[in-house]
Amino acid sequence: MRTPSEYRVRLRGVLCLLLGAAAIADCADSKSTIAAPKTVARDEIAAAAIAPLTQGDGVPVMTGLANPRGLAWGPEGALYVAEAGRGGTKPCFIVLTSTVCYGATGAVSRLWHGKQERIVSDLPSWVITSNKSGQAEGPNGISFNGLGNAYVSIGLEADPGKRNAAPELGGFGRLVHLLPSALSPGRGEGPAGPRWEFAADLGQYELDTNPDCGDLDSNPYGVLAVPGGVIVPDAGANALVRMDANGSLSTLAAFSNNTTVPGDGCPAAASRDFVPTSVVVGPDGAYYIGHLNGLTILPGSSNIWRLEPGGMPTPYCTGFTWIIGLAFDPSGNVYVLQYSDGPVTNSGGSLLRVAPDCSRRTVATGLKAPTGVAVGDDGNVYVSLINGTNFAAEGQVRRFTP
């Protein structure tokens, strides 16, 4: 039978193991029967504590997704994901040098109380048909400002004028409003009836105003629902476009394109394409913007920009690579999702946690085509991943515990 003093000695030894280096000097003086940790053991523990996670360390919480993109928390606590879909067979048109074909396969899925369900499944989508890549465009971003104000951005990645080739193509380059009935608890796809409506035509706005004064291109990617409106980063137009409550559109900020022609009201010319992908509201009420900075991938050339309402964007933290998503945690850190760490688009991406002083830590590496990020109140981070070569519903959302 051990005496109380023996219990105290053993307890002190356990605490020395838990406290680590800071307590080593004190522990060394102890007459504990447990030896003080060796330096190599402490170094191994420290290395394990800071080593980045891998994709395999993330727990799949949503699976079977068709080209998942942006993530958002609903006001009821459910996690939503936009799915760009798998396109279809017709009508078809040309994007760059590839033939892409339309299909109403874009979707929105939800995870609530551990149950995954697809609540909308008939949004516009296109897919490249000439190869096995499965590259697609469709629902890209999703955001909520209450259940009655849920919005989804629909990509295009082309000259909006190409939509005139067929009526079905008119749904690309748009902002969609999800009707509250689509979000009813447990409804899923539910009875027949409308679940969404077009709210704004970002493609037509590009044709009318061309904010970056460069080539005509529209690709709404992220989306942020705010009181009295919606803000959309149009990755093709190189602009943040705001829709007011009355449906009118205006340019909140314009960024340079490598085809920008200088002129009145135009951004300065640049050698690289800015490509805004994401916008979030920070703890200070300002907008924070992430961008890709074009091709070819130049590691460290993407930044987080800060925009106060009524002001101009200014660099906040610099030195990132191909930012595809941003999300703040409850402590004021911003998680930065990099689609690729370079040098090519399929090199694998990463997730970084950036403190308010811009110091950063890599949380996860080797992510396969990551496209969206959201942070839970418990500190867990959720990342959507395309995770397949043909987007035939191999997409996932994985939960990472930093």
C-alpha positions as CSV (number, residue, x, y, z in Angstrom):
1,M,0.0,0.0,0.0
2,R,1.4,3.4,-1.0
3,T,1.7,6.3,1.5
4,P,0.2,9.7,0.7
5,S,3.7,11.1,0.2
6,E,4.3,8.4,-2.5
7,Y,1.1,9.4,-4.3
8,R,2.2,13.1,-4.2
9,V,5.6,12.2,-5.8
10,R,4.0,10.1,-8.5
11,L,1.4,12.9,-9.2
12,R,4.2,15.5,-9.5
13,G,5.9,13.3,-12.0
14,V,2.8,13.0,-14.1
15,L,2.4,16.8,-14.0
16,C,6.0,17.3,-15.1
17,L,5.2,15.2,-18.2
18,L,2.2,17.3,-19.0
19,L,3.8,20.7,-18.4
20,G,6.8,20.0,-20.6
21,A,9.9,22.1,-20.9
22,A,8.7,25.0,-18.7
23,A,8.6,22.7,-15.7
24,I,11.7,20.7,-16.4
25,A,14.0,22.6,-14.0
26,D,11.6,22.3,-11.1
27,C,10.9,18.6,-12.0
28,A,14.6,17.8,-12.0
29,D,14.9,18.8,-8.4
30,S,12.0,16.5,-7.5
31,K,12.7,13.2,-5.8
32,S,10.0,11.7,-8.0
33,T,10.2,8.0,-8.9
34,I,9.4,9.0,-12.5
35,A,12.4,10.4,-14.3
36,A,12.2,13.8,-15.9
37,P,11.5,13.6,-19.6
38,K,14.5,13.5,-21.9
39,T,15.1,16.4,-24.2
40,V,14.6,14.2,-27.3
41,A,11.2,13.1,-26.0
42,R,10.2,16.7,-25.4
43,D,11.3,17.6,-28.9
44,E,9.3,14.7,-30.4
45,I,6.2,15.8,-28.5
46,A,6.6,19.4,-29.6
47,A,7.1,18.3,-33.2
48,A,4.0,16.2,-33.1
49,A,2.1,19.1,-31.7
50,I,2.9,21.4,-34.6
51,A,3.1,19.0,-37.5
52,P,0.5,19.7,-40.1
53,L,-2.4,17.4,-40.5
54,T,-3.0,15.5,-43.7
55,Q,-6.2,15.0,-45.6
56,G,-6.5,11.5,-44.0
57,D,-6.6,13.2,-40.6
58,G,-9.9,14.9,-41.5
59,V,-13.1,13.0,-40.6
60,P,-15.5,12.7,-43.5
61,V,-18.9,14.2,-42.4
62,M,-20.5,14.6,-45.9
63,T,-19.8,12.3,-48.8
64,G,-21.2,11.6,-52.3
65,L,-21.1,15.2,-53.3
66,A,-21.0,16.3,-56.9
67,N,-18.1,18.8,-57.2
68,P,-18.5,20.5,-53.8
69,R,-17.5,24.2,-53.4
70,G,-18.4,26.8,-50.8
71,L,-19.6,26.0,-47.2
72,A,-21.8,28.0,-44.9
73,W,-23.5,27.7,-41.6
74,G,-27.3,28.2,-41.6
75,P,-28.9,30.1,-38.8
76,E,-30.4,26.9,-37.4
77,G,-26.9,25.4,-37.1
78,A,-26.8,23.2,-40.1
79,L,-23.8,23.1,-42.4
80,Y,-24.6,23.7,-46.1
81,V,-22.4,23.1,-49.2
82,A,-22.9,24.2,-52.8
83,E,-22.3,21.6,-55.4
84,A,-21.2,22.7,-58.9
85,G,-22.7,19.5,-60.3
86,R,-21.8,17.2,-63.2
87,G,-23.2,19.2,-66.2
88,G,-25.1,17.3,-68.8
89,T,-25.2,16.6,-72.5
90,K,-26.8,19.7,-74.1
91,P,-26.8,22.5,-75.1
92,C,-23.1,22.9,-75.4
93,F,-20.7,25.9,-75.9
94,I,-17.0,26.6,-75.9
95,V,-15.1,27.8,-72.8
96,L,-11.6,28.7,-73.8
97,T,-10.8,25.8,-76.1
98,S,-13.0,23.2,-74.5
99,T,-16.5,22.0,-75.2
100,V,-18.7,22.2,-72.1
101,C,-22.3,20.9,-71.9
102,Y,-25.2,22.0,-69.7
103,G,-27.2,20.0,-67.3
104,A,-29.5,20.9,-64.4
105,T,-27.3,19.0,-61.9
106,G,-26.1,21.8,-59.6
107,A,-27.1,21.3,-56.1
108,V,-27.1,22.4,-52.4
109,S,-26.7,19.8,-49.6
110,R,-27.1,20.1,-45.9
111,L,-25.7,18.4,-42.8
112,W,-28.0,18.7,-39.8
113,H,-28.0,16.6,-36.6
114,G,-25.8,14.1,-38.4
115,K,-28.1,13.7,-41.3
116,Q,-27.0,14.6,-44.9
117,E,-29.6,15.6,-47.4
118,R,-29.7,17.3,-50.7
119,I,-32.3,20.1,-50.5
120,V,-31.9,21.5,-54.1
121,S,-30.8,19.5,-57.1
122,D,-31.8,21.3,-60.3
123,L,-29.4,24.3,-60.5
124,P,-27.4,25.1,-63.7
125,S,-24.2,23.2,-64.2
126,W,-21.8,22.6,-67.1
127,V,-19.0,20.1,-67.5
128,I,-16.1,19.6,-70.0
129,T,-17.0,16.7,-72.2
130,S,-13.8,16.4,-74.3
131,N,-11.7,14.8,-71.6
132,K,-12.0,12.9,-68.3
133,S,-11.2,15.8,-66.1
134,G,-14.8,16.5,-65.3
135,Q,-14.0,20.2,-64.8
136,A,-17.3,21.9,-64.1
137,E,-19.0,25.2,-63.2
138,G,-22.3,25.7,-61.4
139,P,-23.2,26.6,-57.8
140,N,-20.0,28.0,-56.3
141,G,-20.7,29.8,-53.1
142,I,-23.5,29.9,-50.5
143,S,-24.2,32.4,-47.7
144,F,-27.0,33.1,-45.2
145,N,-28.3,36.2,-43.5
146,G,-31.3,34.4,-41.9
147,L,-33.3,31.6,-43.4
148,G,-35.1,34.1,-45.6
149,N,-31.9,35.4,-47.1
150,A,-30.0,32.4,-48.4
151,Y,-28.0,33.0,-51.6
152,V,-26.0,30.8,-54.0
153,S,-23.6,32.1,-56.7
154,I,-23.7,30.3,-60.1
155,G,-20.4,30.3,-62.0
156,L,-19.8,30.8,-65.7
157,E,-16.0,31.2,-66.4
158,A,-16.6,32.7,-69.8
159,D,-17.8,35.7,-71.8
160,P,-21.4,36.2,-70.7
161,G,-22.3,36.8,-74.3
162,K,-21.9,33.1,-74.9
163,R,-25.1,32.5,-72.9
164,N,-27.1,33.7,-75.9
165,A,-26.4,30.4,-77.7
166,A,-29.4,28.7,-75.8
167,P,-32.0,29.7,-73.3
168,E,-30.8,27.1,-70.8
169,L,-27.4,28.8,-70.6
170,G,-28.9,32.0,-69.2
171,G,-28.7,30.6,-65.7
172,F,-24.9,30.9,-65.5
173,G,-23.2,33.9,-64.1
174,R,-26.1,34.6,-61.8
175,L,-27.1,35.0,-58.1
176,V,-29.8,32.6,-56.9
177,H,-32.0,33.2,-53.9
178,L,-33.1,30.0,-52.0
179,L,-36.7,30.2,-51.0
180,P,-37.4,29.5,-47.3
181,S,-39.5,26.5,-48.2
182,A,-36.3,24.8,-49.5
183,L,-34.8,25.0,-46.1
184,S,-37.7,23.7,-44.1
185,P,-36.5,21.2,-41.4
186,G,-36.3,17.7,-42.7
187,R,-37.9,18.5,-46.1
188,G,-35.0,17.4,-48.2
189,E,-36.0,17.5,-51.8
190,G,-39.6,17.4,-50.6
191,P,-42.8,17.8,-52.6
192,A,-42.7,19.4,-56.1
193,G,-42.5,23.1,-56.1
194,P,-40.1,26.0,-56.6
195,R,-37.2,26.0,-54.2
196,W,-35.1,28.8,-55.7
197,E,-35.3,31.9,-57.9
198,F,-32.8,34.1,-59.9
199,A,-32.0,37.2,-57.9
200,A,-29.4,39.0,-60.0
201,D,-27.5,38.7,-63.4
202,L,-23.8,39.2,-62.7
203,G,-23.0,38.2,-66.3
204,Q,-25.1,41.0,-67.7
205,Y,-23.5,43.4,-65.2
206,E,-20.1,42.4,-66.6
207,L,-21.3,43.2,-70.1
208,D,-22.8,46.5,-69.1
209,T,-20.0,47.8,-66.8
210,N,-16.9,45.7,-67.2
211,P,-15.4,46.8,-63.8
212,D,-11.8,45.7,-64.5
213,C,-11.8,47.4,-68.0
214,G,-10.4,44.1,-69.4
215,D,-11.7,41.2,-71.4
216,L,-15.3,40.2,-70.8
217,D,-15.5,37.3,-68.4
218,S,-17.8,36.5,-65.5
219,N,-17.4,33.8,-62.9
220,P,-19.3,34.5,-59.6
221,Y,-17.5,32.4,-57.0
222,G,-17.9,33.4,-53.3
223,V,-20.9,35.1,-51.9
224,L,-21.7,37.0,-48.7
225,A,-25.2,37.8,-47.5
226,V,-25.1,41.0,-45.4
227,P,-27.9,43.2,-43.9
228,G,-29.5,45.0,-46.8
229,G,-27.8,43.2,-49.6
230,V,-25.4,40.5,-51.0
231,I,-21.7,40.8,-52.0
232,V,-20.4,38.6,-54.7
233,P,-16.7,38.2,-55.6
234,D,-16.8,37.7,-59.4
235,A,-13.6,35.9,-60.2
236,G,-13.9,36.5,-63.9
237,A,-14.9,40.2,-63.7
238,N,-12.2,40.8,-61.0
239,A,-14.6,42.7,-58.9
240,L,-16.7,42.7,-55.8
241,V,-20.3,43.3,-56.9
242,R,-23.0,44.3,-54.4
243,M,-26.7,43.7,-54.8
244,D,-28.8,46.0,-52.8
245,A,-32.1,45.0,-51.2
246,N,-34.0,46.4,-54.2
247,G,-32.0,44.2,-56.6
248,S,-29.8,46.9,-58.1
249,L,-26.1,46.1,-58.7
250,S,-23.0,48.2,-58.1
251,T,-19.2,47.8,-58.0
252,L,-17.9,47.7,-54.4
253,A,-14.3,47.2,-55.5
254,A,-12.6,46.5,-58.9
255,F,-9.2,44.8,-59.3
256,S,-6.8,44.6,-62.1
257,N,-6.8,42.1,-64.9
258,N,-3.8,41.3,-67.1
259,T,-5.9,42.7,-70.0
260,T,-7.0,45.9,-68.2
261,V,-6.9,49.0,-70.4
262,P,-6.2,52.1,-68.3
263,G,-8.9,54.7,-68.3
264,D,-11.3,56.8,-66.2
265,G,-12.8,54.7,-63.4
266,C,-10.5,51.7,-64.3
267,P,-8.1,50.0,-61.9
268,A,-4.4,50.3,-62.7
269,A,-3.0,47.9,-65.3
270,A,-1.2,44.8,-64.0
271,S,0.8,41.9,-65.4
272,R,-1.3,39.3,-63.4
273,D,-5.0,38.6,-63.0
274,F,-6.3,39.4,-59.5
275,V,-9.1,36.7,-59.4
276,P,-11.1,37.5,-56.2
277,T,-12.6,34.2,-54.8
278,S,-13.8,34.9,-51.3
279,V,-15.1,37.6,-49.0
280,V,-16.0,37.4,-45.3
281,V,-16.8,39.8,-42.5
282,G,-14.1,40.1,-39.8
283,P,-14.6,40.6,-36.0
284,D,-14.0,44.4,-36.7
285,G,-16.9,44.6,-39.2
286,A,-14.6,45.1,-42.2
287,Y,-14.6,42.8,-45.3
288,Y,-11.7,40.5,-45.8
289,I,-11.0,39.4,-49.4
290,G,-9.0,36.4,-50.7
291,H,-7.7,36.0,-54.3
292,L,-5.8,33.6,-56.6
293,N,-3.5,36.0,-58.5
294,G,-3.8,34.2,-61.8
295,L,-1.7,31.7,-63.7
296,T,1.0,30.6,-63.7
297,I,1.0,30.0,-60.0
298,L,3.5,32.1,-58.2
299,P,3.9,31.0,-54.6
300,G,3.5,33.8,-52.1
301,S,1.8,36.2,-54.5
302,S,-1.7,36.1,-53.1
303,N,-2.8,38.3,-50.2
304,I,-5.7,38.8,-47.8
305,W,-7.1,42.3,-48.4
306,R,-9.1,44.4,-45.9
307,L,-11.9,46.7,-47.0
308,E,-13.8,49.0,-44.6
309,P,-17.3,50.0,-45.8
310,G,-16.9,53.1,-47.9
311,G,-13.1,52.6,-48.2
312,M,-10.6,51.1,-50.6
313,P,-9.1,47.6,-50.3
314,T,-5.7,47.5,-48.6
315,P,-3.3,44.5,-48.0
316,Y,-3.9,42.9,-44.6
317,C,-1.7,39.8,-44.6
318,T,0.6,38.9,-47.5
319,G,2.5,35.9,-48.8
320,F,-0.1,33.3,-49.6
321,T,-0.7,31.1,-52.6
322,W,-3.9,30.7,-54.5
323,I,-6.5,31.5,-51.8
324,I,-9.8,29.9,-52.5
325,G,-11.6,30.4,-49.2
326,L,-11.5,32.4,-45.9
327,A,-13.2,31.8,-42.6
328,F,-12.8,33.5,-39.2
329,D,-12.9,31.5,-35.9
330,P,-14.4,32.8,-32.6
331,S,-10.9,33.9,-31.4
332,G,-10.3,36.3,-34.4
333,N,-8.0,34.0,-36.3
334,V,-8.7,33.7,-40.0
335,Y,-8.4,30.3,-41.7
336,V,-6.9,30.5,-45.2
337,L,-7.6,27.7,-47.7
338,Q,-5.1,27.5,-50.5
339,Y,-6.4,25.5,-53.5
340,S,-2.8,24.8,-54.6
341,D,0.5,25.4,-53.1
342,G,2.1,25.4,-56.6
343,P,3.7,25.1,-59.0
344,V,0.7,23.7,-60.9
345,T,-3.1,23.6,-60.1
346,N,-3.1,20.0,-59.0
347,S,-0.1,20.2,-56.7
348,G,-2.3,19.9,-53.6
349,G,-3.6,22.6,-51.3
350,S,-3.3,23.5,-47.7
351,L,-5.1,25.1,-44.7
352,L,-3.5,27.8,-42.7
353,R,-4.5,29.5,-39.4
354,V,-3.5,33.2,-39.4
355,A,-3.4,35.2,-36.2
356,P,-4.5,38.9,-36.1
357,D,-0.7,39.9,-36.2
358,C,-0.5,37.8,-39.5
359,S,1.7,35.1,-37.9
360,R,0.6,31.8,-39.3
361,R,0.6,28.1,-38.9
362,T,0.0,25.4,-41.4
363,V,-2.9,23.3,-40.1
364,A,-3.3,20.8,-43.0
365,T,-1.4,19.9,-46.2
366,G,-1.8,17.7,-49.1
367,L,-5.5,18.6,-49.6
368,K,-6.9,17.3,-52.9
369,A,-8.6,20.2,-54.7
370,P,-10.0,22.0,-51.6
371,T,-12.7,24.5,-52.4
372,G,-14.5,25.7,-49.3
373,V,-13.9,26.3,-45.6
374,A,-16.1,26.9,-42.5
375,V,-15.2,27.1,-38.8
376,G,-17.5,25.7,-36.1
377,D,-18.1,27.4,-32.7
378,D,-16.2,24.5,-31.2
379,G,-13.1,25.3,-33.2
380,N,-13.3,22.4,-35.6
381,V,-12.7,23.4,-39.3
382,Y,-14.7,22.0,-42.2
383,V,-13.2,21.7,-45.7
384,S,-14.9,20.7,-48.9
385,L,-12.8,18.7,-51.3
386,I,-13.5,17.7,-54.9
387,N,-11.5,14.5,-54.3
388,G,-11.9,12.9,-57.7
389,T,-11.0,13.1,-61.3
390,N,-14.4,13.1,-62.9
391,F,-16.6,14.6,-60.1
392,A,-18.9,11.6,-60.2
393,A,-20.0,12.2,-56.6
394,E,-16.7,11.5,-55.0
395,G,-16.7,14.9,-53.3
396,Q,-16.5,15.2,-49.5
397,V,-16.6,17.6,-46.6
398,R,-14.0,16.7,-43.9
399,R,-13.8,17.9,-40.3
400,F,-10.3,18.8,-39.1
401,T,-9.5,19.4,-35.4
402,P,-6.5,21.8,-35.3
